[in-house]
């Protein structure tokens, strides 16, 4: 009987010791798992809206006179990029290209010839080559970007009095800054919204109308782009 009582006492002490150890050493608390791995190559497409301003300065008939056209329209295109991730910070480079139908027109008055004219401008395309820095939280990535911008535009000038006209397509390089928010739908797919400001600066154009008369005009172009896009990340997990 004494042996049985001794065994029971040992068992009770062991149970009490185990319970005390469990209370004294609670299970370790684990930090939240990384929701999305943003590193690697990705490709995607986007749609959006552009509002641009084209400022014209006549350098031939009325130096110092300037006019502005506001161009509005839709854009669409694609992007490709690569990200590196260190903790919550995401660094990357991206290139995109967009076609555009943004256009506008205005009426001009030439004080030298006392004639009225019309200008029409259209942004044909834009392309951005940028570096990005972002911060990831949960499934979201908030980022800023900046770099080089390129674009193509078309200018048409017409004398409403005589009907004479001149036109030119031209390309220009400049700079851009922007910001966006990207959200992961799955390990590989994500959607995003983005704003970009594009400054393409001033370019001097020499135009010849249908009668052979040549004139010079300075064309300055900048734009605001609002885009929504869909990306696919290779190797997303």
ROTI-704160 format. One record per residue (C-alpha): residue number from 1; x, y, z. Coordinates in steps of 0.25 Angstrom, whole numbers, plus 2048, in hexadecimal, padded with zeros to 3 digits. Each point is the difference from the previous one (the first is absolute). Layout:
// ROTI-704160
+-----+-----+-----+-----+
:  nr :   x :   y :   z :
+-----+-----+-----+-----+
: NUM :   X :   Y :   Z :
...
+-----+-----+-----+-----+
// end
This chain:
// ROTI-704160
+-----+-----+-----+-----+
:  nr :   x :   y :   z :
+-----+-----+-----+-----+
:   1 : 800 : 800 : 800 :
:   2 : 80B : 809 : 803 :
:   3 : 806 : 7FE : 7F3 :
:   4 : 7F3 : 803 : 7F9 :
:   5 : 7FF : 80D : 808 :
:   6 : 80E : 804 : 7FC :
:   7 : 7FE : 7FD : 7F1 :
:   8 : 7F3 : 809 : 801 :
:   9 : 807 : 80B : 807 :
:  10 : 80C : 800 : 7F5 :
:  11 : 7F5 : 800 : 7F5 :
:  12 : 7F9 : 80C : 806 :
:  13 : 80D : 808 : 802 :
:  14 : 804 : 7FD : 7F1 :
:  15 : 7F2 : 805 : 7FB :
:  16 : 801 : 80D : 809 :
:  17 : 80E : 802 : 7FB :
:  18 : 7FC : 7FF : 7F1 :
:  19 : 7F4 : 809 : 802 :
:  20 : 809 : 80A : 807 :
:  21 : 80A : 7FF : 7F4 :
:  22 : 7F5 : 803 : 7F6 :
:  23 : 7FC : 80C : 807 :
:  24 : 80E : 805 : 802 :
:  25 : 804 : 7FE : 7F2 :
:  26 : 7F5 : 804 : 7F7 :
:  27 : 800 : 7FD : 7F1 :
:  28 : 808 : 809 : 7F8 :
:  29 : 7F9 : 80C : 7F9 :
:  30 : 802 : 800 : 7F1 :
:  31 : 801 : 80C : 7F8 :
:  32 : 7F6 : 802 : 7F4 :
:  33 : 804 : 7F8 : 7F3 :
:  34 : 804 : 809 : 7F4 :
:  35 : 7F3 : 801 : 7F8 :
:  36 : 806 : 802 : 7F2 :
:  37 : 80E : 7FE : 7FA :
:  38 : 801 : 80C : 7F7 :
:  39 : 80E : 7FD : 7FB :
:  40 : 803 : 7FB : 7F1 :
:  41 : 7FC : 804 : 7F2 :
:  42 : 7F1 : 804 : 7FD :
:  43 : 7F8 : 804 : 7F3 :
:  44 : 7F3 : 807 : 7FF :
:  45 : 7F6 : 809 : 7F9 :
:  46 : 7F9 : 80D : 804 :
:  47 : 7F5 : 809 : 7FC :
:  48 : 7FE : 80E : 804 :
:  49 : 7FD : 80F : 7FE :
:  50 : 80A : 80B : 7FB :
:  51 : 7FE : 80F : 801 :
:  52 : 80C : 808 : 7F9 :
:  53 : 803 : 80E : 7FE :
:  54 : 807 : 805 : 7F3 :
:  55 : 805 : 80E : 800 :
:  56 : 804 : 806 : 7F2 :
:  57 : 808 : 80D : 7FF :
:  58 : 801 : 806 : 7F2 :
:  59 : 80E : 804 : 7FD :
:  60 : 7FE : 805 : 7F1 :
:  61 : 7F4 : 809 : 7FF :
:  62 : 7FD : 804 : 80E :
:  63 : 80C : 7FD : 80A :
:  64 : 7FC : 800 : 80E :
:  65 : 7F1 : 7FC : 7FD :
:  66 : 7FC : 7F2 : 806 :
:  67 : 7F4 : 7F7 : 800 :
:  68 : 7FC : 7F4 : 807 :
:  69 : 7F9 : 7F3 : 7FC :
:  70 : 7FA : 7F7 : 80B :
:  71 : 800 : 7F2 : 7FB :
:  72 : 7F7 : 7F5 : 807 :
:  73 : 7FE : 7F1 : 7FC :
:  74 : 803 : 7F2 : 804 :
:  75 : 80D : 7F8 : 800 :
:  76 : 803 : 7F1 : 800 :
:  77 : 80D : 7F8 : 7FF :
:  78 : 809 : 7F7 : 808 :
:  79 : 80B : 7FF : 80A :
:  80 : 80C : 7F7 : 803 :
:  81 : 809 : 801 : 80D :
:  82 : 808 : 7F9 : 80A :
:  83 : 800 : 801 : 810 :
:  84 : 80A : 7FD : 80B :
:  85 : 7FA : 7FF : 80E :
:  86 : 807 : 802 : 80D :
:  87 : 7F6 : 7FE : 80C :
:  88 : 7F4 : 809 : 7FD :
:  89 : 808 : 809 : 7F7 :
:  90 : 7FF : 7FD : 7F1 :
:  91 : 809 : 806 : 7F5 :
:  92 : 7FF : 7FF : 7F1 :
:  93 : 800 : 805 : 7F2 :
:  94 : 7F5 : 801 : 7F6 :
:  95 : 7FE : 804 : 7F1 :
:  96 : 7F2 : 803 : 7FA :
:  97 : 7FA : 805 : 7F4 :
:  98 : 7F2 : 805 : 7FD :
:  99 : 7F8 : 804 : 7F4 :
: 100 : 7F7 : 80C : 801 :
: 101 : 7F5 : 807 : 7F9 :
: 102 : 801 : 80D : 809 :
: 103 : 7FD : 80C : 7F7 :
: 104 : 7FC : 80F : 801 :
: 105 : 7FF : 80C : 7F8 :
: 106 : 800 : 810 : 802 :
: 107 : 7FE : 80C : 7F7 :
: 108 : 80C : 80A : 7FE :
: 109 : 801 : 80E : 7FB :
: 110 : 80C : 805 : 7F8 :
: 111 : 801 : 80F : 803 :
: 112 : 80A : 802 : 7F5 :
: 113 : 7F7 : 7FB : 7F5 :
: 114 : 7F3 : 802 : 807 :
: 115 : 7FB : 7F2 : 7FD :
: 116 : 7FA : 7F5 : 809 :
: 117 : 806 : 7F2 : 801 :
: 118 : 7FD : 7F3 : 806 :
: 119 : 80A : 7F7 : 807 :
: 120 : 7FD : 7F1 : 802 :
: 121 : 809 : 7F7 : 809 :
: 122 : 800 : 7F1 : 803 :
: 123 : 809 : 7F8 : 809 :
: 124 : 803 : 7F3 : 7F8 :
: 125 : 808 : 7F8 : 80A :
: 126 : 808 : 801 : 80D :
: 127 : 80A : 7F6 : 806 :
: 128 : 806 : 801 : 80E :
: 129 : 80D : 7F9 : 805 :
: 130 : 800 : 802 : 80F :
: 131 : 806 : 7FB : 80D :
: 132 : 7F6 : 7FC : 80B :
: 133 : 801 : 800 : 80F :
: 134 : 7F5 : 7FA : 808 :
: 135 : 7FC : 7FB : 80E :
: 136 : 7F7 : 7F3 : 801 :
: 137 : 7F6 : 7FD : 80B :
: 138 : 7F7 : 7F4 : 800 :
: 139 : 7FC : 7FF : 7F1 :
: 140 : 802 : 80E : 7FC :
: 141 : 80C : 807 : 7FB :
: 142 : 801 : 80F : 800 :
: 143 : 80B : 806 : 7F7 :
: 144 : 805 : 80D : 7FA :
: 145 : 808 : 800 : 7F3 :
: 146 : 808 : 80A : 7F7 :
: 147 : 809 : 800 : 7F4 :
: 148 : 800 : 803 : 7F1 :
: 149 : 7F3 : 803 : 7F7 :
: 150 : 7FF : 7FF : 7F1 :
: 151 : 7F4 : 804 : 7F7 :
: 152 : 7FB : 803 : 7F3 :
: 153 : 7F6 : 80B : 7FB :
: 154 : 7F9 : 806 : 7F4 :
: 155 : 7FE : 80E : 7FD :
: 156 : 7F7 : 806 : 7F6 :
: 157 : 7FF : 80F : 7FD :
: 158 : 7F5 : 806 : 7F6 :
: 159 : 7FE : 80E : 7FC :
: 160 : 7F0 : 802 : 801 :
: 161 : 801 : 80C : 7F6 :
: 162 : 808 : 7FA : 7F5 :
: 163 : 7FE : 7F1 : 803 :
: 164 : 80F : 7FE : 7FF :
: 165 : 805 : 7F5 : 80A :
: 166 : 80D : 7F9 : 805 :
: 167 : 802 : 7F4 : 809 :
: 168 : 80C : 7F8 : 806 :
: 169 : 802 : 7F4 : 809 :
: 170 : 80B : 801 : 80A :
: 171 : 806 : 7F8 : 80B :
: 172 : 806 : 805 : 80D :
: 173 : 807 : 7FB : 80D :
: 174 : 7FE : 806 : 80E :
: 175 : 7FE : 7FB : 80E :
: 176 : 7F5 : 7FA : 809 :
: 177 : 7FC : 7FE : 80E :
: 178 : 7F5 : 7F8 : 806 :
: 179 : 7FA : 7F7 : 80B :
: 180 : 7F7 : 7F4 : 801 :
: 181 : 7F9 : 7F5 : 808 :
: 182 : 801 : 7F1 : 7FC :
: 183 : 7F7 : 7F5 : 806 :
: 184 : 803 : 7F1 : 7FF :
: 185 : 7F4 : 7F8 : 7FC :
: 186 : 808 : 7F3 : 801 :
: 187 : 80F : 7FD : 801 :
: 188 : 802 : 803 : 7F1 :
: 189 : 7F5 : 80A : 7FC :
: 190 : 7FE : 80E : 805 :
: 191 : 7F8 : 80C : 7FC :
: 192 : 805 : 80F : 802 :
: 193 : 7FC : 80E : 7FE :
: 194 : 80B : 80B : 7FD :
: 195 : 802 : 80F : 7FD :
: 196 : 80B : 805 : 7F7 :
: 197 : 804 : 80E : 7FD :
: 198 : 808 : 802 : 7F3 :
: 199 : 808 : 80C : 7FC :
: 200 : 805 : 7FF : 7F1 :
: 201 : 805 : 80E : 800 :
: 202 : 801 : 809 : 7F3 :
: 203 : 803 : 7FD : 7F2 :
: 204 : 802 : 80A : 7F5 :
: 205 : 7F9 : 7FC : 7F3 :
: 206 : 801 : 805 : 7F2 :
: 207 : 7F3 : 7FF : 7F8 :
: 208 : 7FD : 802 : 7F1 :
: 209 : 7F2 : 802 : 7FC :
: 210 : 7FA : 7FC : 7F3 :
: 211 : 804 : 80C : 7F9 :
: 212 : 80F : 7FE : 804 :
: 213 : 800 : 80B : 80A :
: 214 : 809 : 7FC : 80C :
: 215 : 7FF : 804 : 80F :
: 216 : 805 : 7FC : 80D :
: 217 : 7F9 : 7FD : 80D :
: 218 : 804 : 7FB : 80E :
: 219 : 7F8 : 7F4 : 805 :
: 220 : 800 : 7FD : 80F :
: 221 : 7F8 : 7F4 : 805 :
: 222 : 7FD : 7FA : 80E :
: 223 : 7F6 : 7F6 : 804 :
: 224 : 7F9 : 7F9 : 80C :
: 225 : 7FD : 7F1 : 7FF :
: 226 : 7F7 : 7F8 : 808 :
: 227 : 801 : 7F1 : 7FE :
: 228 : 7FA : 7F3 : 805 :
: 229 : 808 : 7F3 : 7FD :
: 230 : 801 : 7F1 : 802 :
: 231 : 80E : 7F9 : 802 :
: 232 : 804 : 7F2 : 800 :
: 233 : 80D : 7FD : 808 :
: 234 : 808 : 7F4 : 7FB :
: 235 : 803 : 7F6 : 80B :
: 236 : 7F6 : 807 : 809 :
: 237 : 7FE : 7F8 : 80D :
+-----+-----+-----+-----+
// end
